[in-house]
Amino acid sequence: MSRTILDVHILQTVPPSNLNRDDTGAPKTAVYGGVRRSRVSSQAWKRATRTAFRNLLDPGELGVRTRKVAEALAERIIAQDETLSDQREKVLAYAADTVAAATGTKVEAPKRKASAAKGAAGDGEEASEPAPESSYLLFLSARQLDALAGLAVEGLRSGEQAKEFFKNKEKKARAKALANSSHSVDIALFGRMVADTTDINVDAAAQVAHAIGVHAVETESDYFTAVDDRNASDESGAGMIGTVDFNSSTLYRYAAVDVDRLNDNLGAGSKDGSPATEPVRRAVEAFLEGFITSLPTGKINTFGNHTLPDAVVVKLRTSRPISFAGAFEAPVVAKGMGGHVEEACAALASYVPGVEAAYGAEKDTSTWVVRVGSATDALAGLGTEVTLAQLVESVGAAVGDRLGGV
């Protein structure tokens, strides 16, 4: 059975930086090919990509992942019925029970915050109850929140208490169905896990690998001092001293998108069940631009490491995802006094055709290449050379054509 798989391969050089810290504050690393490499976790780059979506997609196509889901829903309830604006506590309670009915998750005021509020209240004063929160992060789309808000407004107008309203099996089933339809682009791409109601989980369409250095790396420490601006002229010494760990590396970044699953995820709840080719095209284009151009923000104010990729290779396949991390199992060694990009591009250019020929993966595969500078010349001829804007447009059109032909 033919599939539609999008592979994204990126070589990106990052100067001294600390994009993604471990529990000691040092840049994350991994041993690969017998040497220690720089590493940036997949979670860090997925978060950066989701953040980039805010400038690429309409807010209505996105979701929110939060424990403060009752507050988020309460805001929408009041937006739909402004007469409830002076009944905040009642609305919050209804929002909490609506989320609980939809997801099976307990939503209540955190004990720690409740105790703190009680301790802060003066003698004879009644402590204000903190807003209810879920026990873990919940990921809901803007459309799902709006639909659940509509159901909550219906309940509030009925005059029933929330617990009574959702005792009705039909109302509870509606809440659950609303939370499992009209998925946002970020939920459709990166998935959703709801531990208490697993049948509304969403399998991710996108897989993002940990970015890994193509060469051996050493972590260094920067010793810094800060001067107290109000020191008198006879006061010497620093007002503060410390260290920050960093490294620099040329990274291999990889992600794969199962476009068919993305289509299914975005099509969930559609009125006629037809393939949602236009939303899928927009989602693919946003993912490409967001993933390629985004950066995790760890210590970015300290290092200002605002680089863009040296090279991007995108492949649209009909079989299965293929990572080219194996091209760098033997660590790249800089030639003479040069950097690592040229040798990394050469390693990638020699590895890709061999893997694809050996496994017949070049069949029905389209390839696009975005590259910068003569150090990437080895990638010339690997595919159609384009700019980022052309890449996004071309891949989006190709995805639309393939889905439209199904």
N, C-alpha and C positions, 0 to 999 in steps of 0.2 A: 504494500500500500504506500503510495506516494505521500510524503509529508512536506511541510514547509518550515525549514529550520534556518534561523538567522544566527550566524557566527560573527562575533566582533573580536578582532585581535588588535592590540594596541602596544606600541613601544613608546614609552614616555620617560624622559629624563627629568628627575627631580633633584635640584641642588640641595645643599644642607637644609634639613627639614626634620620634622617629627610629626608626620601626618596622622599616625595611629599608634597610641601609646599602650604599653603593657601595664601590668599592675605595679611596676616599679617606676613608671614614668619614662622608660626608655622606648625607642622605636621598636615595633614588633619585628621579629626575624623568624626565619625557618631554615633548617638544614635541607638542602636539595643538591643532589649531585656531589655529595660529600663535602660541601662547603656551606658556610652560613650566608644567607641572602637577606636582603631587606624584604619586608613583607607588609602589605596593607590588607587588613581583613576585608572579606566580601561585605560584611555588615556596614563597615565604614563607607565603602563606595556606593552601596545601595542607598544609604542615607543621603549621601551627597547627590545622587541621581534624583531621588525623590524631591529633594530641596530644589534642584534645578527645574523640576516640572512646574514649579510655581510661576516661572517666567515663560513657560512654553505651552501651557494648557489652561483652559478656563477652570476657575475654582470648582465649578460644578462637576468637572470630570475627575476630581481628586477626592481623596479621603483624609480622615484624621485618625491617628493612632494615639490613644490617650487613655489614662485611667480616669480622667475627669470627664467621662462620657456623659454623665448626668447633667453637668453644667452645659456641655455642648448642646445636648438635646433640649434643655430648658430654654436656652437662648432662641432656638428655632420654634419652640412652642409659643413663646411670647411674641415672636415675629409674626406668627400666623394668627394670633389672637391677642391684641394689645390690651384687652380688658383684663388679662391675667397678670399684667406687669406689677401690680401691687400685691400679688399673692406668691411671692418668690418661694417660700418654704413649701407651700402646697404643690407648686409646679415642679420643684426639685424632687419632691417625694414621688410625684407621678412619673417624672422622667426616669427615676431610678427603677421603679417597678416596670416601666415599659421596656427598658434595656434588659432587665432580668427576664421578662417574659420572652423577649426576642432571642436572647443568647444563652439563657440558663445560668448566667453569671450573677453571683451575689454582688449587689451594689449597695454599699452602706457607708456611713461616715467612718473614716479611719479612727481607730481607738486612740492612736497617738495624738492626732490633731484634736480629737474631742477632749482628751485629758489636758492638753496644752491650753485650749480655750477655756476650760473650767478653771485652770490655775490662774489664768490671766484676768478672770472676772473678779471684780471687787466684792467686798462683803455685801451681802444682800442683793447682788446683781445676778441675773440669770445668764448663764453662759450661752453665747450664740452657737448653735449647732453648725459644725463645718459641713460643707457640701458632700454628698455621697460620692464615693469613688468605687470603681471596680477593683477586684483583687489583683488584676494584671492588666496589661495594655490591651485595649480592644481597638480593632481596626474597622471603621465603618465609613462608607462613602458619603459624600454630601447628599446624594439623592436618597440613600437609605435613611440618613438622619432626618431629612425633610419628610419622608413618608412616615417614619415612626412618630415624628412630631404631630403629623396630621391625625394619626390614630390616638395619640395622647389627648389632643384637643377634643376629639370626639368623646373620649372618656370623661374629661373634665366637664364638658358641657352636659353630659348625662347626669351629673350629680353623684355618680357612684364613686366610692373609694377605689383606688387603683387595684388593690388586691381583689376586691369584689369584681371589678370590671374584667380582670384577666383570669378570673376563675372560669369564665366562659371559654370553653374549648375553642370555639370558632374565633374569638378575639385573640387568644394566645397563638393559634395557628396563623392568623393574619400577621401578627407581630413577627413571628419567626420567618414567614415568607418574605416580608418586607426587608428583613435583614439579610436575605439570601438572594436578592435580585438587584438589578441596576448597579453592578459592581463598578467601582471607579477604576481608572487606568492603573493607578499604583497597586490596588488590591489585585487586579487581574494579572499584573506583571509579577509582583513579588509574593502573592499569596496571603492567606490569613489562617491563623490557627485559633480556634475557640475551644479551649480545653473542656468546657462543660457541655457543649453541644457540637459534637464533631461533625454532624451532618450538614453544618453550615460552613465548614472549613472550605477554603479555596486553594487548590493546588497551584503553585506558582508556575507561570509560563516562562519566566526568566530565571536563568541560573547565572550567578556571578562568582567567578573564581577569586581566590585570594590573589591580589597582585603580588608578583614575586620578582626580585632582582635577577637580571640575567648574568650577573657576575658576583664574585665574593665581595662581602662588605664588612667594614669595621665600624662599630658604634663609637662615636667620640663625645666628649663632654665640653661644653662651653662654660667657663667660669666667668660670671658676670658680677658687676657691682652697680649700685645705684646711689646717687648723691642726694642727700636731704637738701631740698631747695632753701630751707630756712636756717641752714648752718651758718654760724658766724664765721668771719674770715679766719679766726684763730682755731676753729674746730675742724680738725682734719679727720680723714677716714670716711668710709662709706656708711650710708644709712642702711644699706641692705647688701648682702652678698648671697650668692647661690650658684647652682650649676643646672644646666639643662642639657640633656642628651640629644644627639642628632646623628643622622647619617645622610649620605647622598647616593643615588642609585639610578640606573636605567631599568625601568620596570617593564615586565611583560604582563599586560592586563588582558583578561579574556571574559567574555560573556556569551551566553547562547539564549535565544528566544524561540520557544516552540510556538510558532505563529498560529497553528491550528488550535492549541490549547488557549492561547490568548483570545482567539475568535470565540471559542466556547465560553470562556469566562465573561467576556464583554457582552455576549449574546444572551446570557442568563436572564430570563425574565422578559425577553423581547416579545412583543405582541404576536408576531406571526412566526417566530422561530427562524427567520431567514438570517443568513450570514451577515453580520454587521461589518461590512467591509470598510466603510468610511471611518467608524471609530477605531478599527484595528489599524488602518493606515496611519491615522493620527497618533495612535499609541506607539507604533513602531518608529515613526519619525521622531517623536518626543524622546523615546528611549535612546535612540541613536545619538541625537544631539546632546541629551542630558548626560548620558554615560561617557561619551567621548570628551566633553568639555568640562565636566565637573571635577572638583577636587575636595577630598575631605579637609576639614578646616582645623585640624589639630595643630596648635602652635603657629598658625599661619600669620598672625600678627607679629610674632617673633622673627620668623624667617622670610616672610614675603615670597614664598615659593610658588608663584603664580605661573606655572608653565602649561603649555599645551602639548599634545602628543607630537612626537617626531614622525610617526607613521601609523596609519590605520589601515587594516585590511579587513574588509567585510565580505562575507560569503553567504549566499542564499542557496541552501541545499534542499535536496528532496529525500534525504535518508535519515541521518542522525547528526548530533553535534560532534565536532572534532576540535579539541584543543591542540595547539601546537607548542605546548610547554616543553615537550620533548626536545625541541630544537635547542633548548638551553640547559638540558641535563648536564652537559659538559659546560662548565662556566665559561663565559666569554672573557677573553683576555685582550686588553687594549693593545693595538698595534703601535709600537714605538711610544711616542708621547701623545698619541691621539686618545680620544674617548672611546666609549663602548658602543655608541649608536651604529657606526659603520659595520663593526664586526657582528653586532646583533642582527642587523638587517641581512647581512650575508648569510648568517646561520639560518635565519628564517626562510630566506629565498631558496636555499639549497634543500631545506627540510620539507617544505610544503609539497612540491611536485612529487617527491619520492613517496610520501605517505599517501597522497591522493591517487597516484598511479597504482601502488601496491594493493590498495583496497577498493579501487574503482570509484573513488569518491569524487573524481573530477567530473563524472557524468551528470549532466543537467545542473551544473553548479555555475552560478554567476558570481563574478568577483569584481570588487571595486577597491581602489587604492587611493588613499590620501597621504601624501608624503611631503616633507619639507627638507630642502637642502641636499647637497651632493652626497652627504653621508648615507642617504637612503637610496642611492642609485641602484643598489642591488635588487630592490623591489620593483624596478621598472620592468614592465612586461608581465608582472604577476597578475594583472587585471586591468580594467579600465581606470585610467587615472582621472580623478575628479577633485573638486574642492569639497569642503564640508557641506556647503549648501546644495551642491549638485548630488552629493552622496545621499543626503536625506531625501531629496526629491526623487531620485532614481530608485532607491530601495523602496520607498513608500509606494511608488507607482508599480513596481514589480510585485510587491506583496498584494496590492489591490488586484492586479491582473490574475495572479495565481488563485486567490480566493474567489474572485468573480467567475473563474472558469470551472470551479468545483461543481 
